[in-house]
């Protein structure tokens, strides 16, 4: 798995998904070279900067993007990669 280059905070967007999904997402981000202490779990990033990484979590994959532009307190990001989140037959997240 290729490492993601980043500076500063990595925002993991939480849309009230279950804790096992968020924990597995954090684990996958660490496998991509992101330090756990640099990850901020939030429903909306406060004051993102151009270059920050934003991760959108879905039940079976993560969309990883980099902030390109900020307009009117909103950000526009460009996709870096998509990471599949796999589960076993019982629904437990696996690598």
PyMOL commands that set and color helices and strands:
alter all, ss='L'
color gray80, all
select helices_A, chain A and resi 19-31+36-38
alter helices_A, ss='H'
color red, helices_A
select strands_A, chain A and resi 10-13+39-42+53-58+61-71+74-84+86-87+93-94
alter strands_A, ss='S'
color yellow, strands_A
deselect
rebuild
show_as cartoon
